[in-house]
Amino acid sequence: MPVLFSAPHRVFFFTGMITALLSVGWWCLVFLRPDLAPAEAVPPVMAHPLVMSLGLFSPFLFGFLMTTYPRWMDASPISGAFYLPSALLQGAGISVFIVGLNISSGWAALGLAIHVLGWAWAVAALLRVTLEARSIALHVWGTLPALLLGLVTELLAIAFLLEQMWAQLWVAARVWLVGCLLPVFLSVSHRMIPFFSRSAVPGYDFYRPEWAFWAMLVAVAGILLAELVGVPAVRLPFAAVLAVVSAHLATRWQPWRCRRPMLLASLHIGFAWLPIGAVLLAASALGGQTILDAGIHAIALGYFASLLVAMVTRVTMGHSGRPLTMPPLIVALFWTVQIAAASRVLASLSRAPFGVLAEVALWLLVLVMVVFASKLLPVWLRPRLDGKPG
């Protein structure tokens, strides 16, 4: 078996990096040459949230979860019969979806249909691990239902594409981000940040309360409800709860004690974007669309992208026999993500020209993904340095 296919994180991370490059490349093309899209193409502004959510994050999620689910529940590793077809279908589906957006809604829907098959295959693998486990890990309740919701939402998105219901497609993308991605990232953060902190910091005060986990999930459900009913006022109390609880965790996890190593500090810094985004979501119930847009990008580009860089680096280093450190180049990329996120949030909030700040964020994100890919793609193609399998 080729080295790339020897472990789920390798093939999913490789696939995710390719689809991430396709996603940011597509958005660059749309940003620079909007006149190139034919009349039959899907309106780029309506497709943007789904492209970035799927292309940047989807395969990476399963690369991590297929690695950690068996560890969380002391189960056997997931076999290639489950992770290989899923990774290949997801990669092919996202690629066809992105290319299809510039052809017709039918081609875009075909891409999503292929991706759905890969997504369902992956969810089935995680469900199998869960059903065979002696006890279900707490954080499965924040990930598996979210992945199932993502599956249903994507099926609806296919229907909206075929019927050219662009407003509904936009809502589906927002539901996918809030109802699928956010619970998964919350669950991983709640489980792994205190765990890694305790492992790296002597005398660390381990803190992982279950009430905070459930409170954040309920808050996310409320925010999701606001998206579905289209009533911004519903968002206010739930986003406020998410802001308070996540801010409590962000401080209670003692980030000042976790400044070194950077592989650990990056997790705390990335998580700090969550309360910022939640505050903006709460304020958007009173302040309108621009604040909502800022909050969504604080979460997506600040929280999600920061943790993606941190966790992909950690898993890659740890599972390739390399020192468990963040290389200086990736440290620079991580800080570049922070600048990109801040620029994109300010693009929505400030009176400065929106296009300038948004373009800064876009080009910084392109830079991050291209350099990140050049650094890690070769690692996933090579055997472990210590000679171990995986």
C-alpha positions as CSV (number, residue, x, y, z in Angstrom):
1,M,0.0,0.0,0.0
2,P,1.4,3.5,-0.9
3,V,2.5,5.5,2.2
4,L,-0.2,8.1,1.5
5,F,-2.9,5.5,2.0
6,S,-1.4,3.9,5.2
7,A,-3.3,6.1,7.7
8,P,-6.5,8.1,7.6
9,H,-4.8,11.4,8.6
10,R,-2.4,11.1,5.6
11,V,-4.9,10.7,2.8
12,F,-7.5,13.0,4.3
13,F,-5.0,15.8,5.1
14,F,-3.5,15.4,1.6
15,T,-7.0,15.6,0.1
16,G,-7.9,18.5,2.3
17,M,-4.8,20.5,1.3
18,I,-5.6,20.0,-2.4
19,T,-9.3,21.1,-1.9
20,A,-8.2,24.0,0.2
21,L,-5.9,25.2,-2.6
22,L,-8.8,24.8,-5.1
23,S,-11.1,26.8,-2.8
24,V,-8.9,29.8,-2.3
25,G,-7.9,29.7,-6.0
26,W,-11.6,29.7,-7.0
27,W,-12.3,32.7,-4.7
28,C,-9.2,34.6,-6.1
29,L,-10.5,34.0,-9.6
30,V,-14.0,35.2,-8.7
31,F,-12.5,38.2,-6.8
32,L,-10.2,39.3,-9.7
33,R,-12.2,38.3,-12.8
34,P,-15.9,38.1,-11.9
35,D,-16.7,38.7,-15.6
36,L,-15.3,35.3,-16.6
37,A,-18.3,33.4,-15.1
38,P,-21.0,32.4,-17.7
39,A,-24.6,33.3,-17.2
40,E,-25.4,29.7,-16.3
41,A,-22.8,29.7,-13.4
42,V,-23.9,29.7,-9.8
43,P,-23.7,33.2,-8.3
44,P,-20.3,33.3,-6.6
45,V,-21.4,35.3,-3.6
46,M,-24.0,32.7,-2.9
47,A,-21.6,29.8,-3.3
48,H,-18.7,31.3,-1.4
49,P,-19.7,30.2,2.1
50,L,-20.2,26.6,1.0
51,V,-17.1,26.5,-1.1
52,M,-14.9,27.7,1.8
53,S,-16.6,25.5,4.4
54,L,-16.3,22.3,2.4
55,G,-13.0,23.0,0.7
56,L,-11.1,24.3,3.6
57,F,-12.4,22.1,6.4
58,S,-14.3,19.0,5.3
59,P,-11.5,16.5,4.7
60,F,-9.4,17.7,7.6
61,L,-12.2,17.0,10.0
62,F,-12.3,13.4,9.1
63,G,-8.5,13.1,9.0
64,F,-8.5,14.1,12.7
65,L,-11.7,12.3,13.8
66,M,-10.8,9.0,12.1
67,T,-7.5,9.1,14.0
68,T,-8.9,10.1,17.4
69,Y,-12.2,8.3,17.6
70,P,-10.6,4.9,18.2
71,R,-8.3,6.5,20.8
72,W,-11.2,8.2,22.5
73,M,-13.1,5.0,22.9
74,D,-10.2,2.4,23.1
75,A,-11.3,0.8,19.8
76,S,-9.5,-0.7,16.9
77,P,-8.1,1.6,14.3
78,I,-10.4,2.4,11.3
79,S,-9.4,0.3,8.3
80,G,-8.5,1.5,4.8
81,A,-11.7,0.0,3.5
82,F,-13.5,2.9,5.3
83,Y,-11.2,5.8,5.1
84,L,-9.8,5.4,1.6
85,P,-13.1,5.5,-0.4
86,S,-14.4,8.3,1.8
87,A,-11.3,10.5,1.2
88,L,-11.2,9.9,-2.5
89,L,-14.9,10.6,-2.9
90,Q,-14.7,13.8,-0.8
91,G,-11.8,15.1,-2.8
92,A,-13.4,14.3,-6.1
93,G,-16.7,15.7,-5.0
94,I,-15.3,19.0,-3.8
95,S,-13.2,19.3,-7.0
96,V,-16.2,18.7,-9.3
97,F,-18.3,21.1,-7.2
98,I,-15.8,24.0,-7.4
99,V,-15.3,23.5,-11.2
100,G,-19.0,22.9,-11.7
101,L,-19.9,26.3,-10.1
102,N,-18.4,28.0,-13.2
103,I,-20.3,25.8,-15.6
104,S,-23.9,25.2,-14.3
105,S,-25.8,24.5,-11.1
106,G,-26.2,20.9,-12.3
107,W,-22.5,20.2,-12.4
108,A,-22.1,21.8,-9.0
109,A,-24.9,19.6,-7.7
110,L,-23.2,16.5,-9.1
111,G,-20.0,17.5,-7.2
112,L,-21.9,17.8,-3.9
113,A,-23.6,14.4,-4.6
114,I,-20.2,12.8,-4.9
115,H,-19.0,14.5,-1.8
116,V,-22.1,13.4,0.1
117,L,-21.2,9.7,-0.7
118,G,-17.8,10.2,0.8
119,W,-19.2,12.1,3.8
120,A,-21.7,9.3,4.5
121,W,-19.0,6.7,4.2
122,A,-16.9,8.5,6.7
123,V,-19.8,9.0,9.1
124,A,-20.6,5.3,8.8
125,A,-17.0,4.5,9.8
126,L,-17.2,6.7,12.9
127,L,-20.7,5.3,13.8
128,R,-19.2,1.8,13.6
129,V,-16.5,2.7,16.1
130,T,-19.0,4.2,18.4
131,L,-21.4,1.3,18.3
132,E,-18.6,-1.2,19.0
133,A,-17.1,0.8,21.9
134,R,-17.7,-0.3,25.5
135,S,-18.6,3.3,26.4
136,I,-19.3,6.3,24.3
137,A,-16.9,9.2,24.8
138,L,-18.6,12.5,25.8
139,H,-17.3,14.4,22.8
140,V,-18.9,12.0,20.4
141,W,-22.2,13.7,21.3
142,G,-20.9,16.9,19.9
143,T,-19.4,15.5,16.7
144,L,-21.4,12.6,15.4
145,P,-24.8,14.4,15.4
146,A,-23.2,17.4,13.9
147,L,-21.8,15.3,11.1
148,L,-25.2,13.8,10.5
149,L,-26.7,17.3,10.3
150,G,-24.0,18.3,7.8
151,L,-25.1,15.3,5.7
152,V,-28.7,16.3,5.7
153,T,-27.9,20.0,5.0
154,E,-25.7,19.0,2.1
155,L,-28.5,17.0,0.6
156,L,-30.7,20.0,0.8
157,A,-28.0,22.1,-0.8
158,I,-28.1,19.8,-3.8
159,A,-31.8,20.3,-4.1
160,F,-31.4,24.1,-3.9
161,L,-28.7,24.0,-6.6
162,L,-30.9,22.0,-8.9
163,E,-33.8,24.4,-8.4
164,Q,-31.5,27.4,-8.5
165,M,-32.8,28.6,-5.1
166,W,-29.8,30.8,-4.3
167,A,-31.1,32.4,-1.1
168,Q,-31.9,29.0,0.3
169,L,-28.4,27.8,-0.7
170,W,-26.9,30.6,1.3
171,V,-28.9,29.6,4.3
172,A,-27.9,26.0,3.9
173,A,-24.2,27.0,3.9
174,R,-24.7,29.0,7.1
175,V,-26.5,26.1,8.7
176,W,-23.6,23.8,7.6
177,L,-21.1,26.1,9.2
178,V,-23.0,26.7,12.5
179,G,-24.7,23.3,12.9
180,C,-21.9,21.1,11.6
181,L,-18.5,22.7,11.8
182,L,-18.9,24.7,15.0
183,P,-20.0,21.8,17.2
184,V,-17.1,19.7,15.9
185,F,-14.6,22.4,16.6
186,L,-16.1,23.0,20.0
187,S,-15.9,19.4,20.9
188,V,-12.3,19.0,19.8
189,S,-11.3,22.1,21.6
190,H,-13.1,21.1,24.9
191,R,-11.4,17.7,24.8
192,M,-7.9,18.4,23.5
193,I,-6.9,21.9,24.7
194,P,-6.8,21.0,28.4
195,F,-5.4,17.6,27.6
196,F,-2.5,18.9,25.7
197,S,-2.0,21.7,28.2
198,R,-1.7,19.2,31.1
199,S,0.8,17.1,29.0
200,A,3.1,20.0,28.3
201,V,2.9,22.3,31.4
202,P,4.1,20.9,34.8
203,G,1.5,21.4,37.6
204,Y,-1.2,22.5,35.1
205,D,-4.7,22.8,36.7
206,F,-6.7,20.5,34.4
207,Y,-10.2,21.9,33.8
208,R,-12.7,20.3,31.5
209,P,-16.3,20.7,32.9
210,E,-19.1,18.8,31.2
211,W,-21.5,21.6,31.9
212,A,-19.5,24.0,29.7
213,F,-19.5,21.5,26.9
214,W,-23.3,21.0,27.0
215,A,-23.9,24.8,27.5
216,M,-22.0,25.6,24.4
217,L,-23.8,22.9,22.4
218,V,-27.2,24.3,23.5
219,A,-26.0,27.8,22.6
220,V,-25.0,26.6,19.1
221,A,-28.4,25.0,18.7
222,G,-30.1,28.3,19.6
223,I,-27.9,30.2,17.1
224,L,-28.8,27.6,14.5
225,L,-32.5,28.0,15.3
226,A,-32.1,31.8,14.6
227,E,-30.6,31.0,11.2
228,L,-33.5,28.6,10.4
229,V,-36.4,30.9,11.5
230,G,-34.7,34.1,10.2
231,V,-35.3,36.0,13.4
232,P,-32.1,37.8,14.5
233,A,-33.4,38.5,18.0
234,V,-33.4,34.7,18.7
235,R,-29.6,34.7,18.2
236,L,-28.9,37.2,21.0
237,P,-29.3,35.2,24.2
238,F,-27.7,32.0,22.8
239,A,-24.8,33.8,21.3
240,A,-24.3,35.6,24.6
241,V,-24.2,32.3,26.4
242,L,-21.6,31.0,23.9
243,A,-19.6,34.1,24.4
244,V,-19.6,33.9,28.2
245,V,-18.9,30.1,28.5
246,S,-16.2,30.2,25.8
247,A,-14.6,33.2,27.4
248,H,-14.7,31.5,30.8
249,L,-12.9,28.4,29.3
250,A,-10.4,30.6,27.4
251,T,-9.3,32.2,30.7
252,R,-9.7,29.2,33.0
253,W,-7.4,27.2,30.7
254,Q,-4.6,29.5,31.8
255,P,-3.2,30.6,28.4
256,W,-0.5,32.6,30.1
257,R,1.0,29.3,31.3
258,C,0.8,27.8,27.9
259,R,2.9,30.3,25.9
260,R,5.5,27.6,25.1
261,P,5.7,25.5,23.1
262,M,4.0,27.3,20.2
263,L,2.3,24.1,19.2
264,L,0.3,24.4,22.5
265,A,0.0,28.2,22.5
266,S,-1.5,28.2,19.0
267,L,-4.5,26.2,20.3
268,H,-5.2,28.7,23.1
269,I,-4.8,31.7,20.7
270,G,-7.1,30.1,18.1
271,F,-9.8,29.3,20.7
272,A,-9.7,33.0,21.8
273,W,-11.4,33.9,18.5
274,L,-14.5,32.0,19.6
275,P,-15.7,34.4,22.3
276,I,-14.8,37.3,20.0
277,G,-17.0,35.8,17.3
278,A,-19.8,34.9,19.7
279,V,-19.9,38.5,21.0
280,L,-20.2,39.8,17.4
281,L,-23.0,37.3,16.7
282,A,-24.8,38.5,19.8
283,A,-24.3,42.1,18.8
284,S,-25.5,41.4,15.3
285,A,-29.0,40.7,16.6
286,L,-29.1,44.5,17.3
287,G,-26.6,45.8,14.8
288,G,-27.4,44.2,11.5
289,Q,-25.8,42.2,8.7
290,T,-22.3,43.7,8.8
291,I,-21.7,42.7,12.4
292,L,-23.1,39.2,11.6
293,D,-20.7,38.9,8.8
294,A,-17.8,40.0,11.0
295,G,-18.8,37.4,13.6
296,I,-19.0,34.6,11.1
297,H,-15.6,35.4,9.8
298,A,-14.1,35.7,13.3
299,I,-15.3,32.1,13.9
300,A,-14.5,30.7,10.4
301,L,-11.2,32.4,9.6
302,G,-10.1,33.2,13.2
303,Y,-11.2,30.1,15.2
304,F,-11.5,27.4,12.6
305,A,-8.5,28.2,10.5
306,S,-6.2,28.8,13.5
307,L,-7.1,25.4,15.0
308,L,-6.8,23.8,11.6
309,V,-3.2,25.0,11.3
310,A,-2.4,24.0,14.9
311,M,-4.1,20.6,14.9
312,V,-2.9,19.5,11.4
313,T,0.6,20.4,12.3
314,R,0.4,18.5,15.6
315,V,-1.0,15.4,14.1
316,T,1.4,15.5,11.2
317,M,4.5,16.0,13.4
318,G,3.4,13.4,16.0
319,H,2.4,10.7,13.5
320,S,5.4,11.1,11.2
321,G,8.1,10.4,13.9
322,R,9.2,14.0,13.9
323,P,9.7,16.2,17.0
324,L,6.4,17.4,18.4
325,T,7.1,21.1,17.7
326,M,5.7,23.7,15.3
327,P,8.4,24.5,12.8
328,P,9.3,28.3,12.6
329,L,7.8,28.6,9.1
330,I,4.5,27.2,10.3
331,V,4.7,29.6,13.3
332,A,4.9,32.4,10.8
333,L,2.0,31.0,8.9
334,F,-0.1,30.8,12.1
335,W,0.5,34.5,12.8
336,T,-0.4,35.3,9.2
337,V,-3.8,33.6,9.8
338,Q,-4.3,35.9,12.7
339,I,-3.6,39.0,10.6
340,A,-5.9,37.6,7.8
341,A,-8.7,37.0,10.3
342,A,-8.4,40.4,11.8
343,S,-8.3,42.1,8.4
344,R,-11.5,40.2,7.3
345,V,-13.4,41.1,10.5
346,L,-12.3,44.7,10.2
347,A,-13.5,44.7,6.6
348,S,-17.0,44.2,7.9
349,L,-16.8,46.4,10.9
350,S,-14.8,49.5,9.8
351,R,-15.6,52.3,7.4
352,A,-12.4,51.7,5.5
353,P,-12.9,50.4,1.9
354,F,-14.3,46.9,2.3
355,G,-12.5,45.6,-0.8
356,V,-9.1,46.6,0.4
357,L,-9.2,44.8,3.7
358,A,-11.1,41.8,2.3
359,E,-8.5,41.5,-0.4
360,V,-5.7,41.6,2.1
361,A,-7.3,38.8,4.0
362,L,-7.8,36.8,0.8
363,W,-4.2,37.1,-0.3
364,L,-2.8,36.3,3.1
365,L,-5.0,33.2,3.2
366,V,-3.7,32.2,-0.2
367,L,-0.1,32.7,1.0
368,V,-0.8,30.5,4.1
369,M,-2.3,27.7,2.2
370,V,0.3,27.6,-0.6
371,V,3.2,27.6,1.9
372,F,1.5,25.2,4.3
373,A,0.9,22.8,1.4
374,S,4.5,23.0,0.3
375,K,5.7,22.2,3.8
376,L,3.4,19.3,4.7
377,L,2.4,17.6,1.4
378,P,5.8,15.9,1.1
379,V,5.6,14.7,4.7
380,W,2.3,12.8,4.0
381,L,4.0,11.1,1.1
382,R,7.0,9.8,3.1
383,P,7.3,7.0,5.6
384,R,7.6,7.8,9.3
385,L,11.1,8.8,10.3
386,D,11.1,6.3,13.2
387,G,10.2,3.4,11.0
388,K,6.8,2.7,12.7
389,P,3.7,2.0,10.7
390,G,1.1,4.7,10.1
